[in-house]
Each structure stands twice: as C-alpha cells, then as structure tokens.
Amino acid sequence: MSKKDLSEADICDRYITPALYEAGWKKSQVRREYYFTDGQMIVRGQMTVRGDRKFADYLLFYQSNQPIAVIEAKDNNRSVGAGIQQALRYAAALQVPFVFSSNGDAFLFHDRSGTYSQVEQQIGLDAFPSPDELWERYKQWKNLQNASEDLLTSSYFIEIGGKEPRYYQQLAVNRTVEAIARGQKRCLLVMATGAGKTYTVFNIIWRLWKTKVSRRILFLADRNALVDQTIVNDFRPFGEVMTKLDRRLVDETGRINTSYEIYLGLYQSIIGNEERDNLYEKFDRDFFDLVVIDECHRGSAADDSNWRQVLDYFSDAIQVGLTATPKETKYVSNIDYFGVPIFKYSLKQGIEDGFLAPFRRIQVDLDKDLEGWTPESGEYDDQGQLIEERDYNLRDYDRTVVFDQRTQRVAEYVTQFLHDGDPMRKTIVFCEDIDHAERMRGAIANVTLNRELIQKDHRYVMRITGDEKEGKAQLDNFINPKETYPVIATTSKLMTTGVDAQTCHVIVLDQRIQSMTEFKQIIGRGTRLRPDYDKNFFTIIDFRGATQLFEDQDWDGPPMQDEDFGKGGQSSDPDREGKTDGGDEEDGGDKGERIKYQVGRQEFQVAKERVSYYDKDGKLTTESLKDYTRRTVNETYQSLDSFLNKWNKADRKQAILDELKAHGVILEALEGMVGKDYDLFDLICHVAFDRPPLTRKERAEKVRKQDMFAKYGEMARAVLVALLDKYADQGVVSIEDKTVLQLDPFAKLGTPVELVKSFGGKKQYQAAIQELEQLLYEDQGA
C-alpha cells in the first residue's frame, strides 16, 4: 500500500509516533488526540447544543504538569506544513512554544520561543528534538535557567478517580509557579467566576508546599462559607496540617497555636476592633511564606482598606491574589499592588471553551420606567408625606419613591417566566436595598400562580440578606444543587460575590448597577454549567437597563490600570471598596435617614421586551431564531443554488449539518417553529430560502411511486424499502449511519455482511444509498 493511501491515523502510527520514540520521548510524555475544551453550549430558544471539542493531534509534555509542544498530523496527500496554522492556533491557546506539522514525510517546525535561529524550518523524521532539548529551550524562553528544577517539574495533586486540572487551570498554576520560581513576590490571577479558582490555587499551594518552597501558608477569604467549603472540598488533601484561623486557636495566655502549616482565615475574624486585638498580629511577621487572597478586589486594592493591613503585616511573604473582577479605578488598583496579571481566563473564553454557561438576556421596559413620573402639585403619599414636586425617574424608584404596583408587576413577570418553563428553577432577584428585597419577596409570594408552591413550602421564595437570620441561614441550601428550597432568593448585596450558586438558572436585575466590577460579580452567579441538573445556560431578566454594560468595551476585556489612578487621593472610592460589612450586605450604601415616598395608586405595564442571545462569537444578538438561521445559512452558502450544490455533492449529509451547528444553527430548535415531520433539508430551505417544505413521508412516498427498486434482487429491495421507511420516520442522517444494518428491521433480513453482498458489495451498496438520496431530493432545484 502506498503512503498516499494511508489515513491520517495510519500516518501517526507508522511515522510520527515512532519518530517521537526514536527522539527519546516516553509514552507517558506523548498524548494523542488531546481534547482541551468541552465544546461551546449554543443557545437558541429553550434549546442548547454543544459545539465541537477542540483537540490537538499530539500534545507533548516534559513532565505530567508541563505541556511543551503541539503536533498537527495530516495524511500524505497534504503537504508537510498543511497543519501548521491549525497547530499554531492550538499552541497559542495552550501557551506552548514549539509547534510541528507532519504528513509522514518530515516535520515543519515553528519556534514561538525565539530561542532557535529560524522561526520555521523543515526537519527530517529522524531529527525531531529530544525532551531535554526542548525543555532547556523552554526554560530559556521563560527565563527559568536558575529556577528550582524540583519546583518546575513538581506534580499536581492526583487522586485516583479524582479530577485533574483543565488546560487553563494547568496554565494558571504553571504561570504562577514559574513567576515565583523567578523571584516574583506578588502575583495576580484573573479567572472568570465558575472557572475553578479555588481548585486552581489549591494546586499552586500544593506544589509550593510539597517542594518546601512555602512551608506555612495563609489563605484569606471574605466569606465564612467559602472558608468552610474550601477546607472540606478542594483543600481536603492537606488533612491534619490544615486549620481554620479563628480565636479558638488562642490559649488562655493569649498565645496562638502555630503548629499548623496551612491556615484558612476570614478577613473579618482576624482583624481586631475596640473589643478585641488583631488575631493576625499574634504571628511573627515572617511566619507565613505564602499568603493567598481570594476575591482580592474587595480588600487589597485600596491603601485605606482595613483588610490591607493584613497584607502589609505579612509583606515579606509571597502574595497571590485571585479575582474574577480586578478593581481598576482612579481610586483603587489591584494592578498597582500586585502588578499586571500573570494569567487571565475570561468569561467569553470560558463560554467558548464550553466550561462556562452562556446566557440569554431579556430586557423588560415598564411604561413609567420609560416615561418617568411626576406628582401633582401638593400631592401626598400613602403615609401622608408631602411629595417633593419634581420629575422622578428609574434611578429614584425604590430609593426615593416606592411604587407597590411596580414591585407587583415585576413579581408577576418573573413568576410567569418561571411557570412558562420550570417554576423550580433557582432564581436570584437583585433589588435596590434590603427594604426593596423584602417587598419583592412578599410580592412574589402573593402572585396567584405561586400560591400552591408557597403552601407546599414557604421557602419557595425567601429574602436572603445580611440583616435577616432566617433567610441568611438558608443561603447554603440555596446554593446546594441537591437542596430544592429556597427556589427564589431576593437580595441586595449579600449574593453579589463569593456565592457559588451552581444551579442558578435565572438572574433578575431590578437594581441600578453602575460599577462594572459589581455587574461582573452579579452575572457570575449564573455562569456555572451543571448539565447533570439540566443547567446548560442561564437567563438574565433586566428591568433597570443594567445589561447595557455588556456594550462597554471593558465588559470582558483585559484589566487595565486607570490612567488617573494615583492622581486624586484614594479614600473616597464611590464603589465602597474595603467596607467592613462582615462580608454581608448594606442596604444599598445609605445607612442614614432617607425619605421614601410610598405611592400605591400608580399602575405599571410592560411597554416592550427584547430577547437577545450570547452567540458563538461572544456577542449579544437580538435576532429571532428564524432570522439568525436565515442570515447564517446565507452567509455560509451565499445562495440556494450554492446550498443545493453542496447538499447534492456531500457523501454524508451529516457533514453539512455539523458545519451549520458549528455556526450556531440549532436545527432541532427549528422543528418547534416549522414542525417535527420535516426533513432537516426542508427546514433549512424553508427558513433560509422560503421554499415550501415537504414532509419526510411525502418525499418517501414520491420515491416509492418510481421504479427504482426493480433492478435489485429480493433482499436488496427489502433493504431499500426498510431504508425508505427509516427515512420517513427519522430522516436522512439515520440511513447514512454505519450501524443502521445492525438494527431492526434489517437484523431480521440478514447479517450486515449478507445485506451488503445483496447489492454486489460495499461500493454498490453506497451507490444505492446515494441514488436513493438523489431521488428523495430530485425536486430540490425547482
């Protein structure tokens, strides 16, 4: 057999893999078909479908933690360098410097590190570089020649049957370890909510701790629940060397227990006040080698933050900050403290990779929200207060003036939305303040549709705010996927950050949001993917225009230090950086007396609503499912004739459907619009090109009336009749399935080999299938 006749897999087995082994690469260092994404969840209507997973033909590791080279293989009918551009794209995502393409004749080598004399060169199969050669070049590229080899090659914590780091978590760990190995004292990691920051930092700590680079570690968080969850979940392997840092560690003499190696503490519990001294000062300043700060945007960015004193006290330690939303304003700056982030993983990238949930947005405008409201001269509110005569708008609602009917209208809209699908979907309603959150809870409870649900369990809707013990006590139940209640949580600030609401399906915004940091944190409550709980996407219902922030170029861009930072003092941050609120919420930032007018008589109606989807390109599109499909198909095929030509020539129609799916077209969702009895071909032509559709049964019946089957023997005719029946029932993809002859009713006619032989062989059988398909679609040019 000629090399030209070999498949890509054969080229790998016979030429590429042996070349690697000859160069000294071990089997454990060579990963074939290395899948590194899960495939983006694409949302249309109420349906989702996963896109294709990305994989490298080969990913080479120096050690199990350290990817170092990518190889893209092609069959021998392609050139040596045919796969280099694809390989470069994967290498950029995986952050590896050495890139290869091969067709089995040689390798095309592309050097991204700049350590070789040529950027690209062709090398023979017998000249592939060894692991040690590439590792030395890697260290030169990263300026790691003098770094500890033990640290650089140290392993993650690996538990049999346990999870392993995803590719971006692996990169985050490696970039941090490398920075520390070079002597960097402060490191900032920016990772989208839901991307697994705690698991990532566990592996950073594990490698530093196991290699004794850091012997004593302090992990700081701003939520008590986060500390407790971390101890029993991700940090569990530390076992008895780990403890929670609180006042129980202090003995009667005032000395603190220093026998542990890993301490997890809550900012608020280790900082003193008028009644107690600082807990952290009971340690020597040089006690900790490493301090890790979770949600570091809340405390470390501002010089005047009383949380910052902890970091300043342990200033000699290595400090690693974690956040999804670095704080960069003219008042505060994470970058000023930590430096430029050493690793970033955005929400957009997480959605594209299929690790984070995409979303759809419903913008709801109420009539008086758009028009504003002006009281009559001398008008009094429901409490007998004279209303100040001026124009009131959306920014005043629920802060200066309260409209009971507006609250009720929002409650009714949210309730109807939930009942149109599953009313048990976990939902967070963000309100202006605690008072608004309580009124919203009551309004939702009073909606008629919710009556039976409330009677079944009063926890169906609960206010979860920092001042209310009953609701706050239910927070853990709300975020626990296995707990049904509470279903709906009304809140203000408590649930904006640090709340791992994995199964939150709906986020309702009835709160004015001006801070991009706060907005990102709120949206992050829904970004967890949990397909095992039917959560493949989440919905944002916006009553306040807050999602206009999606249009801001900073929405998901790289963190940049504000050009005015440091020019005007740092003690008046309007976003309340560094508030010592116990990790809970304040009622919107105003603790003094604030006049609120109560106006119960004003009616509110929905004026308009707009639905948009987060598309495959990371943009919000407001197109309908039909319009999106029409545009996408026309962009892909330009014309009906172009599509028909592609359809006719395709050996497998599934390839065309896969191509459309990759462009975000969910054909199954169109069935709900057009009908389930139509062939996928007819769905496309009808929606994209306005052609009248035929049902599968109609197409099958037209073929039966023709004399196609007469030229075949009895068994072959029976197979074709059965294939036509299967098409009428399931569509064209089913008859192209390689396993179709193993299924009923074909299994009753004979074995697959016997059935294929009845046509004269495999080629003749395939020709009969193609002829059948041509007859099915012979009217397509009309």
Helices and strands as residue ranges (DSSP letters): G 3-5, H 8-11, I 12-16, H 17-22, G 27-29, E 30-35, E 41-44, E 47-50, E 55-61, E 67-73, H 84-94, E 98-102, E 106-111, E 120-124, G 125-127, H 131-141, H 149-152, H 167-181, E 186-191, H 197-210, E 217-221, H 224-232, G 236-241, E 242-245, G 247-249, E 262-266, H 267-270, G 280-282, E 290-293, G 296-298, H 308-313, E 318-323, H 334-338, E 343-345, H 347-353, E 359-366, H 367-371, E 401-403, H 404-419, E 426-431, H 434-446, G 448-450, H 451-456, G 458-460, E 461-463, H 469-473, H 475-479, E 488-491, E 504-510, H 516-523, G 524-526, G 531-533, E 538-542, G 546-551, E 597-599, E 606-614, E 620-621, H 625-637, H 640-649, H 653-662, H 667-674, H 680-689, H 696-704, G 709-711, H 714-730, H 732-736, G 740-742, H 746-749, H 752-757, H 762-776
